Amino acid sequence: MNAVRYCSRGGNTKLLAEAIAEALEVNASSIENKVENNVDTLFLGGALYAYGIDKELTEYIKNLDASKIKNVVVFSTSWISKHAIALIKKGLKEKNIPYVDEFIYARGKPSEKELAKAKEIAKKYR
Ligand SMILES: Cc1cc2nc3c(=O)[nH]c(=O)nc-3n(C[C@H](O)[C@H](O)[C@H](O)COP(=O)(O)O)c2cc1C
């Protein structure tokens, strides 16, 4: 079973999450919804707001149950840099939750091409 969780203030990361979820045939949820069951791959997305990820996303990662999550694929839509991906991975590392090097990225609002690429990557984990 795979799961998709996102933290999105403006909707860009949510769009990417929904494309990933469509490819996986699951629903994308915001981080308000905790992961209840065991997850093979958690797709976890966020963006940068003034150089940092949302505090709620930081808290969400801190509260993840490492025993339920086998693997994580990180995604982001930050404008300038992919730093959000590094920050999310740092939080995962602190929890000893495995993640793959591969990530899914769009710069701001995802284009059709970026959405298609996201789906292509997600399908590998079905
Ligand atoms: C208040 C604010 C601050 C931002 N700060 C940064 C930043 O420091 N670095 C960056 O790369 N992008 C920054 N961005 C761009 C967002 O990361 C980008 O628009 C992202 O797609 C937003 O995702 P969302 O629509 O899912 O909330 C900022 C956007 C906003 C609204």
The ligand as a Gaussian input file, in Angstrom:
#p B3LYP/6-31G(d) Opt

LIG

0 1
 C        5.421000      33.537000       1.382000
 C        6.193000      32.720000       0.415000
 C        7.561000      32.529000       0.590000
 C        8.304000      31.738000      -0.303000
 N        9.643000      31.533000      -0.093000
 C       10.353000      30.742000      -0.942000
 C       11.735000      30.469000      -0.715000
 O       12.337000      30.933000       0.240000
 N       12.389000      29.680000      -1.620000
 C       11.760000      29.136000      -2.696000
 O       12.391000      28.419000      -3.466000
 N       10.444000      29.354000      -2.921000
 C        9.732000      30.139000      -2.077000
 N        8.395000      30.364000      -2.305000
 C        7.771000      29.720000      -3.449000
 C        6.995000      28.501000      -3.063000
 O        7.830000      27.524000      -2.462000
 C        6.333000      27.938000      -4.312000
 O        5.431000      28.891000      -4.844000
 C        5.609000      26.648000      -4.051000
 O        5.144000      26.129000      -5.281000
 C        4.449000      26.858000      -3.115000
 O        3.799000      25.647000      -2.942000
 P        2.279000      25.553000      -2.562000
 O        1.472000      26.272000      -3.650000
 O        1.993000      24.120000      -2.527000
 O        2.103000      26.219000      -1.230000
 C        7.656000      31.155000      -1.426000
 C        6.283000      31.358000      -1.608000
 C        5.558000      32.116000      -0.706000
 C        4.084000      32.300000      -0.935000

